[in-house]
């Protein structure tokens, strides 16, 4: 079973057991579960992963969201960081150069259940 969820303007294709990085958010003290309510699609079989072709008649596609569907995940790491990205700025003949670095923080989540 897999689902397509939306979180912070990005879409993710998730199955149970997958680990994904979503944008960092404030969690309550001791919160270990994250729930995604914006589910765009649910399919009962995972083509390519289970070795089956899948049954297209059982796929639920939302308009825009699937009613009553949710995906739950457990927090693996609250302070996961992405790769360092550098930004260069250079002006010719001006002796002006700048170099800035940025490293995005993520919330790493392992998907536990898909309801729909």
N, C-alpha and C positions, 0 to 999 in steps of 0.2 A: 504494500500500500504506500502511495506517496501523495503529497499535496504540494500545491504552489501557494505560498503565503506572501503577503506584502508587509514590509516593516520599514519605516522611515524612507518611503519612496523607492525602495528596492524590492525586487521579487526574487524569491528563493524557491528552488525545488528541493523538498526535503522528504526523507523517509525515516522510519524509526531507526534510531541508532546513529544517525548522521550528526556530525559536529560542524557548526557553522559560526561565523563571526558576524554579529549584528552590531549596530551602533551602540556605544556605551550609553547607559541610562542610570538614573538613581534608583537603587534598590532599597527596600526597607531593611531594617536590622534583622538579620537572620533569614532573609528571603532566599530560598534555594530553587524556586520554581518560577518560570516565566511563561505566560500564556499569550499566544498569538491568536487574535480573534478575526483578523482580516485574512480569511482563507478564500482564494480565488478559484481553486480547482481541487477535486479529490478523485483519485483513481484507485480502485481496489487492488490492482496488480501493478507491478513495476516492470515494464518491458525493458529487456536488456539486463536487468539485475537478477531477476528470478529465472531467466531462461524462457519465459513465456512471451507470446506475442501480445497478450493483453486483450481485454474485451472492451471495445469502445462504447458499447451500449450502457455500461455501468458507470461511466465517468460522469461525475457531477461538476458542471461548470456553473459558476455563479454569475449573476447579472446585477451588479458586479461582484457580489460576495455570495458564498454558499451559506444558506440559512442554517443556524444552529451548529455550524462547524467550528472547531477550535483545534489548535495544535499546542501541546504542552512540552516544555523542555526544562531540563535541570541545568543550573548554572555550573559550568566547569571552571571558568576563570573570569574574575571580574575585571582584571587589569591586563588583558591580552593586548599586545601592541603589534601593529603592522610594520611593514618595512620602512626604513628611513627614506624620505623623498627629499631631494635637494632642488632648490630653485635658484637659478643664476640670473643676474641682471648685469649687463655690461653696456656701457656707453662708449662708443669709439671716440678717440682723441680727447677724452675728458678725464682720464685717470680716475674713473669711478667704477668700482666693481662691488657687487654685493652677493653674498651667498647665504641663503637661509635654508634651514632644515626643518622638516615636519615629520612627526611620527604619530599616526592616528591610533587612538585607543578604542578597543572593541570589547564587547561582552561575548565570551565564548559559551555557547549553549549546545547541549546534547539533546536531541529530540527524543522524547520518551513515548508520547502517545499522540495519535491522530484520531480525532472523533469527527464523525460526519455521517 
